[in-house]
Amino acid sequence: MKTSLKIVLKKTKLSDGTYPINLRVTINRRCKFYKTPYSTVPKFWNAKVGEFTSKFPNFLQANRILSTLKQDASKVLDLMIEQEKEFTLEVFDSLLRPEKVEIVKFVAFFQNRIEQFKEAGQVSSASSYNDSLKALKRFKPGVIKYEFTQIDYSFLVAFEADLRSRGCTNGGIGIYMRNIRAIYNSAIKSKIASLENYPFRDYVISKLKSTKIKKALTKEELQLLLDYDFSENTEGAKVLYTYLFSFFCRGMNFTDIAELKWDDINSNRFSYIRNKTGVAINVKIPENKDLDTILNYFRIYRPFDTDYIFSILDKDLSLYTKEELRARKSSVRDYYNKQLNIIAKECGIKTKITFYTARHTFATLSLKKGVNLYMLKQAFGHQSIKTTEAYVEDFNREELDQAFENLF
């Protein structure tokens, strides 16, 4: 009768880039793996002793839980000997009840998930989940002690009411709730939470439909920007030229524009990999005087000694950490958006302008000119047509009348 118990890091890579940690039970050379609440990357795991290294967040608590799981498994083996049970994995499995020792609380599990996003380099997801957790703590400071069973329908309804009182819209509330739902689903899969207490059977996120707000500029409003006089706002030139480049180059996202280098342009084309989706996109630069002016401006305007076309990154990409890069892009984008609205106000444009407006404007004007929605999907590098549809604004009554006037 040979038996062994060991906490191991499995070799099967999960979708978030981490590896699951399992309790491996071996009886008479047959093995069975039992899930634990954790997954991690190899650098935070000590395979020799079967526990987390001190660099893993909350490693002491995590190691205690793993140790408890192993001790409980050992007690089951002792019980099998005392009761003279048949020494097989099947008997062991029938006696082991790991769910009773998995006592990770809601916030601890939430924080662990955020750390996993960071370890996997998913900075945007980590930031979004962190914002959700901050909102929860602001709503109920005592949530840090809550079990998953306390995150019920009543809690979610009250949380929604609190968010609304702070001016949060349906769209923002939906993001918070989807993050909480994802955490709950992950906890159920990890046997931390029970499907029996799942609150999202009653709390329906799909009811939080966001009101469609006008984000695209009209053709006339766009022309006002093209005609803008920089003589009294020289600082606005780099901002508006970057925005117009985004529009002309298929609504190119700000975070991708920031990384575009002169060497990326070959004749009148350039290629890039979208940061958000990883999709490769090849763009033909339209031949017009406005783009010639924009590129000539940035050939002369060189505030930083870098290979990048636009004055967003002040050093080479490799010299930033992922957090620093995201912070740099975010701060510059916020400044540019403020400058854009100053320019828009001077032009008499009432629509609030951000860099996303360039993307929405490109999509809406393209569709109104007859471009197929599926072509827009490919141009944007979207993985779903529903994402593309969200960028396109509704036609007004006159446009609909004109479109169908001569159909028959």
Helices and strands as residue ranges (DSSP letters): E 3-9, E 19-27, E 30-40, G 42-44, E 45-46, E 51-52, H 59-82, H 89-95, G 98-100, H 106-119, H 123-139, G 141-145, G 148-150, H 153-165, H 170-189, G 195-197, G 199-201, G 205-207, H 219-226, H 236-248, H 254-257, G 262-264, E 265-266, E 269-273, E 280-284, H 289-300, G 317-319, H 322-347, H 355-368, H 373-380, H 385-391, H 397-405
